[in-house]
Amino acid sequence: MKFFLIIAAFFFTFIKIAAQSYEETYLQSEKERLEKVKTTEIDIDNFINLNINTFDFTNIINKIDKIKAENGNPLTENDYQKALLYAKKEQLRDYYFQKNPEKISYYFAKIMQQCVNGGFEDGTASGGYSFMTKKFNGQNYNAPFNYTSNPLWFEFNNNPLTTITPSANGFATVVNNSVVDPIVGIPRTHSGKYAIRLNKDDGDFDVTKMTRQFVVNQNSISFAFALVMENAGHINSPGISGKNKNPYYQVILRDLSNNILFQRNIIADPANTTLFNGANGNSILYTNWLCEKIPTARFMGQTVTLEIILADCGEGGHFGYGYFDDFCGFECDKSSLDGNLSLNPIKTEKCPTTPIPVSGNYILPAGATYNSLELDILDAVTGNLVTTVLYPTTSGTNFVFNLSDYYFYNGFINSITKFNFKVRLLYSIGSTQYVMQATTNNPSGPDISFEGCTTPCFEFIEINQNQPVTSSQNFQAYTINASSAIHPNLLVNYRAVLEIQLKEGFYASGTDVGIFHAYIAPCEQTQIPKGNIAKMTEKSSESAILLEPEIKIYPNPATNNININPGNQKLVSWELYDMSGKSVLKGSTSPIDVRSILRGSYLLKINLEKTQASKIIIVR
């Protein structure tokens, strides 16, 4: 899979590892890991001693009771007690790691990357690095820019092939930390004494590349970099065919077939103040030291080539160079150039009132364009999708979804009382759309629970055969149609203002604790039905609420089309509403094409010659 990340972005702080040889760094990290193991083992012993006399070991005891000695006889009392104590400790140890899963990683050594001289600390560029450079012709320009013997310059598509050896003041130069960058004053090394500089500070169509080939044996590779580039003013600048010809930085990971596995491009752009600092009246753009982290888990065992390219501007008069360091023994939590999506904590309370706000913040990856935000409401028990909510309220990069009752019950009531939330950020980089997801990660249970709460007073509730009631609940609505089972030994109430229909497939069973009531009565804490749905169905005739027996709607649920069979009457028109009361489709013929609308529940209002009818339909 290709990643084309056209950058115009920002950065986060990253982890800095002191300059050492990679072997020293690796051994130090292993020593720290083993110290964590020792500390964890002490914690486990304390945990076992604290819980061994109070933990429920019923299952363990039952298993030990069945164990026999090699001769087929029951265990001796001494052997039995030893086996039981061992099994108890093992169960408590397992339980400890269930409560502290992050500590499992302490018991596994990290793979040592086959990488040497990643920080150029021997003062040279040895260790598997190769360097190339080339001058590229400014496209469509006459003298003095017409370098006819050189290839044309293209944005993010220049491949220098002339090999060079690093040298003082050359296109590849090993630099030390004795002085800072002469133009913008940033440190020339990220850690230790040395780093490598690519390209020069005298723009002349130069493009310089550094490569390193290696076998992937880690989930990611990281390195540190800092950029210094002139602002050429060639970002969509008139007179150069609207092309971006500012200096740029590029990193590419290729396989042995030259396929691109990863690519990130950064162009010098003064508008990207989250990434670039300005100097000399913004004529110079530079970054602080940043971290690049490239995911490589999918390419484990493959031979790959890392390419890093620095380019002058496409007109030849402006430079672009960069410093690079710590290719071995350096790891950051995430790339300084990646985006972020986070949700704010959800307020937990019994029987929460709606609307329930689900809010958060996003940061687009560098060079990305925002498309949309979506929220999935999930059954917290099964993980199944209940419905998807679109169009949050936004302010800058902050957002909030205000969730009404209908979003949770999806237009009908079933046994779902516990819900989790998942938010998706959809964005594009170039012509490719990507998705970033976030959850609240509530450790104590579901994000929202309506368990034991009275449902809102809906216009219409339909509980289908494939939606059995599995927990004690109170359902209330103007009309309830039920054709599902109620599981044994539950306390369930059906309370309707107008009518309750117990259809074929309905049954309730239980022993002395199972109670089912169905009765006509006003809703508790009566609410005006939500949205325009109430207005659409406020009719004195039952036909405004109930579906006439001779009218058939099929299939339901539907994926592509819904058919309306009006029986002996003529179909005049129909209109489809979402659960907020917004009209989404309307027409006068059947079938109804629902492929263009989102999954969820909808109210279908049907106008016939002599009557009206309404039906909740589900689109999947």
FENZI-V693618 format. One record per backbone hydrogen bond with DSSP energy under -0.5 kcal/mol. CO is the residue of the C=O (numbers start at 1). NH is the residue of the N-H. E is the energy in kcal/mol with one decimal. If there is no record, write none. Layout:
((CO | NH | E) (CO | NH | E))
This chain:
((2 | 4 | -0.5) (3 | 5 | -0.8) (3 | 263 | -1.3) (4 | 6 | -0.8) (5 | 7 | -0.6) (5 | 265 | -3.0) (7 | 267 | -0.9) (8 | 367 | -0.7) (15 | 17 | -0.5) (21 | 25 | -2.4) (22 | 26 | -2.9) (23 | 27 | -2.6) (24 | 28 | -2.4) (25 | 29 | -2.3) (26 | 30 | -2.2) (27 | 31 | -2.2) (28 | 32 | -2.2) (29 | 33 | -2.1) (30 | 34 | -2.5) (31 | 35 | -1.8) (32 | 36 | -1.7) (33 | 37 | -1.8) (34 | 38 | -2.1) (35 | 39 | -2.2) (36 | 40 | -2.4) (37 | 41 | -2.5) (38 | 42 | -1.6) (39 | 43 | -2.1) (40 | 44 | -2.6) (41 | 45 | -2.2) (42 | 46 | -2.2) (43 | 47 | -2.4) (44 | 48 | -2.7) (45 | 49 | -2.5) (46 | 50 | -1.9) (47 | 51 | -1.4) (48 | 52 | -2.1) (51 | 54 | -1.3) (51 | 55 | -2.4) (55 | 57 | -0.9) (57 | 61 | -2.9) (58 | 62 | -2.4) (59 | 63 | -1.9) (60 | 64 | -2.6) (61 | 65 | -2.4) (62 | 66 | -0.6) (63 | 66 | -0.9) (64 | 67 | -1.3) (67 | 75 | -0.7) (69 | 72 | -2.2) (73 | 69 | -3.2) (76 | 80 | -2.9) (77 | 81 | -2.2) (78 | 82 | -2.0) (79 | 83 | -2.7) (80 | 84 | -2.5) (81 | 85 | -2.4) (82 | 86 | -2.4) (83 | 87 | -2.4) (84 | 88 | -2.4) (85 | 89 | -2.3) (86 | 90 | -2.3) (87 | 91 | -2.3) (88 | 92 | -2.4) (89 | 93 | -2.3) (90 | 94 | -2.5) (91 | 95 | -2.4) (92 | 96 | -2.2) (93 | 97 | -1.8) (94 | 98 | -1.7) (95 | 99 | -1.8) (96 | 100 | -1.4) (100 | 103 | -1.7) (101 | 104 | -1.4) (102 | 105 | -0.5) (103 | 106 | -1.0) (104 | 107 | -1.8) (105 | 108 | -1.6) (111 | 113 | -0.7) (113 | 115 | -2.0) (117 | 120 | -1.3) (118 | 327 | -2.5) (120 | 123 | -1.9) (125 | 129 | -0.5) (128 | 213 | -0.6) (130 | 211 | -2.5) (131 | 164 | -2.2) (132 | 209 | -3.1) (133 | 162 | -1.2) (134 | 207 | -2.2) (137 | 153 | -2.4) (138 | 141 | -1.0) (142 | 145 | -2.3) (145 | 138 | -1.0) (145 | 147 | -1.5) (146 | 148 | -1.4) (147 | 150 | -2.0) (151 | 137 | -3.7) (154 | 157 | -1.9) (158 | 160 | -0.6) (161 | 163 | -0.7) (162 | 133 | -2.4) (164 | 131 | -0.5) (167 | 170 | -2.0) (171 | 199 | -3.3) (172 | 167 | -2.2) (173 | 175 | -0.6) (173 | 197 | -3.0) (175 | 195 | -1.9) (176 | 179 | -0.5) (179 | 188 | -0.5) (181 | 185 | -1.5) (186 | 181 | -3.0) (193 | 177 | -1.2) (195 | 175 | -2.3) (196 | 324 | -2.6) (197 | 173 | -2.4) (198 | 322 | -1.6) (200 | 320 | -0.6) (205 | 136 | -2.1) (206 | 312 | -2.8) (207 | 134 | -1.4) (208 | 310 | -2.5) (209 | 132 | -2.6) (210 | 308 | -2.5) (211 | 130 | -2.2) (212 | 306 | -2.8) (214 | 216 | -0.5) (214 | 304 | -2.8) (216 | 301 | -3.1) (219 | 296 | -3.2) (219 | 297 | -1.3) (221 | 294 | -2.9) (223 | 292 | -2.9) (224 | 325 | -2.2) (225 | 290 | -3.5) (226 | 323 | -2.9) (227 | 287 | -2.1) (228 | 321 | -2.8) (229 | 285 | -3.8) (230 | 232 | -1.1) (230 | 247 | -0.6) (234 | 236 | -0.9) (234 | 245 | -2.4) (237 | 240 | -1.4) (237 | 242 | -0.8) (240 | 243 | -1.8) (243 | 237 | -0.7) (243 | 245 | -0.7) (245 | 314 | -2.4) (247 | 268 | -2.7) (248 | 311 | -2.4) (249 | 266 | -3.0) (250 | 309 | -3.0) (251 | 264 | -2.4) (252 | 307 | -3.1) (253 | 261 | -3.7) (253 | 262 | -1.4) (254 | 305 | -2.5) (255 | 258 | -1.9) (259 | 255 | -1.8) (259 | 261 | -0.6) (262 | 253 | -2.6) (263 | 5 | -1.6) (264 | 251 | -2.4) (265 | 7 | -3.7) (266 | 249 | -3.1) (267 | 269 | -0.6) (269 | 272 | -1.7) (271 | 273 | -1.6) (272 | 275 | -1.1) (272 | 276 | -2.8) (274 | 11 | -0.5) (277 | 286 | -2.2) (279 | 283 | -0.8) (279 | 284 | -2.2) (280 | 283 | -1.1) (283 | 231 | -3.1) (284 | 279 | -2.2) (285 | 229 | -3.4) (286 | 277 | -3.7) (290 | 225 | -2.1) (291 | 336 | -2.8) (292 | 223 | -1.8) (293 | 295 | -0.5) (294 | 221 | -1.9) (296 | 299 | -1.8) (297 | 300 | -1.2) (299 | 302 | -2.5) (302 | 216 | -2.8) (302 | 304 | -0.6) (303 | 256 | -0.5) (304 | 214 | -2.3) (305 | 254 | -2.5) (305 | 307 | -0.5) (306 | 212 | -1.6) (307 | 252 | -2.4) (308 | 210 | -2.5) (309 | 250 | -2.2) (310 | 208 | -2.7) (311 | 248 | -1.2) (313 | 316 | -1.2) (318 | 313 | -2.4) (319 | 230 | -2.6) (321 | 228 | -2.9) (322 | 198 | -2.6) (323 | 226 | -1.9) (324 | 196 | -2.5) (325 | 224 | -2.7) (335 | 338 | -1.3) (337 | 366 | -1.9) (340 | 363 | -3.2) (342 | 361 | -2.2) (347 | 349 | -0.5) (349 | 352 | -0.6) (355 | 357 | -0.6) (356 | 403 | -2.6) (357 | 359 | -0.5) (358 | 401 | -2.7) (359 | 344 | -2.7) (360 | 399 | -2.0) (361 | 342 | -2.5) (363 | 340 | -2.3) (365 | 368 | -2.1) (369 | 428 | -2.5) (372 | 426 | -2.9) (373 | 391 | -0.6) (374 | 424 | -3.1) (375 | 389 | -3.3) (376 | 378 | -0.6) (376 | 422 | -1.9) (377 | 386 | -3.3) (377 | 387 | -1.2) (378 | 380 | -0.6) (378 | 420 | -2.2) (379 | 383 | -3.0) (384 | 379 | -3.1) (387 | 377 | -2.8) (389 | 375 | -2.5) (393 | 400 | -1.9) (395 | 398 | -2.0) (397 | 362 | -1.9) (398 | 395 | -2.5) (399 | 360 | -2.0) (400 | 393 | -2.5) (400 | 402 | -0.6) (401 | 358 | -2.4) (401 | 403 | -0.8) (402 | 404 | -0.6) (403 | 355 | -0.6) (403 | 356 | -2.4) (404 | 407 | -0.8) (404 | 408 | -0.9) (405 | 408 | -0.8) (405 | 409 | -2.0) (406 | 410 | -1.7) (406 | 411 | -0.5) (409 | 412 | -2.5) (417 | 450 | -3.6) (418 | 380 | -2.5) (419 | 447 | -1.0) (419 | 448 | -2.2) (420 | 378 | -2.9) (421 | 440 | -0.6) (422 | 376 | -3.5) (423 | 438 | -2.1) (424 | 374 | -2.3) (424 | 426 | -0.6) (425 | 427 | -0.5) (425 | 436 | -2.4) (426 | 371 | -2.3) (426 | 372 | -1.8) (427 | 434 | -3.7) (428 | 369 | -2.8) (429 | 432 | -1.6) (432 | 429 | -2.6) (434 | 427 | -2.1) (436 | 425 | -3.4) (438 | 423 | -2.7) (441 | 443 | -0.6) (442 | 445 | -0.8) (448 | 419 | -3.2) (449 | 351 | -0.6) (449 | 352 | -0.5) (450 | 453 | -2.3) (453 | 474 | -0.7) (456 | 458 | -1.3) (458 | 478 | -2.4) (459 | 479 | -0.8) (461 | 481 | -2.8) (462 | 464 | -0.7) (463 | 483 | -2.9) (464 | 467 | -1.8) (468 | 470 | -0.7) (469 | 487 | -2.7) (472 | 452 | -0.6) (473 | 475 | -0.5) (473 | 493 | -1.8) (474 | 455 | -1.9) (475 | 495 | -2.6) (476 | 458 | -1.3) (477 | 497 | -1.9) (478 | 498 | -2.9) (478 | 499 | -1.4) (479 | 461 | -2.4) (480 | 501 | -3.0) (481 | 463 | -2.8) (482 | 503 | -2.9) (484 | 507 | -1.0) (485 | 469 | -2.5) (485 | 487 | -0.6) (486 | 509 | -1.0) (487 | 490 | -0.5) (490 | 492 | -0.7) (490 | 515 | -2.2) (491 | 473 | -0.7) (492 | 517 | -2.2) (493 | 475 | -3.2) (493 | 495 | -0.6) (494 | 519 | -2.5) (495 | 477 | -1.8) (496 | 521 | -2.2) (499 | 480 | -2.3) (500 | 502 | -0.6) (501 | 482 | -3.0) (501 | 503 | -0.8) (503 | 506 | -2.2) (507 | 486 | -2.5) (509 | 489 | -0.5) (513 | 515 | -0.5) (515 | 492 | -2.4) (517 | 494 | -3.0) (519 | 496 | -2.0) (519 | 521 | -0.5) (523 | 526 | -0.9) (530 | 533 | -0.6) (530 | 534 | -0.7) (531 | 534 | -0.9) (532 | 536 | -2.1) (533 | 537 | -1.3) (534 | 538 | -0.7) (537 | 539 | -2.1) (541 | 544 | -1.5) (542 | 545 | -1.9) (542 | 546 | -3.3) (546 | 548 | -0.5) (548 | 551 | -1.6) (550 | 552 | -0.5) (552 | 565 | -2.9) (554 | 563 | -3.7) (558 | 620 | -3.1) (560 | 594 | -2.5) (560 | 595 | -0.6) (562 | 591 | -0.6) (562 | 592 | -3.3) (563 | 554 | -1.8) (563 | 565 | -0.5) (564 | 566 | -0.7) (565 | 552 | -2.6) (566 | 569 | -1.6) (570 | 572 | -0.5) (570 | 609 | -1.1) (573 | 607 | -3.1) (574 | 587 | -2.2) (575 | 605 | -2.9) (576 | 584 | -3.0) (576 | 585 | -1.4) (577 | 603 | -2.6) (578 | 581 | -2.0) (580 | 532 | -0.7) (582 | 578 | -2.7) (585 | 576 | -3.3) (587 | 574 | -2.8) (591 | 593 | -0.5) (592 | 562 | -2.0) (592 | 594 | -0.8) (594 | 597 | -1.2) (599 | 388 | -0.6) (600 | 619 | -3.1) (602 | 604 | -0.6) (602 | 617 | -2.8) (603 | 577 | -2.6) (603 | 605 | -0.6) (604 | 606 | -0.5) (604 | 615 | -1.7) (605 | 575 | -2.2) (606 | 608 | -0.6) (606 | 613 | -2.2) (607 | 572 | -2.6) (607 | 573 | -1.7) (611 | 608 | -2.8) (613 | 606 | -3.3) (615 | 604 | -3.2) (615 | 617 | -0.5) (617 | 602 | -2.8) (618 | 557 | -0.6) (618 | 558 | -2.7) (618 | 620 | -0.5) (619 | 600 | -2.2))
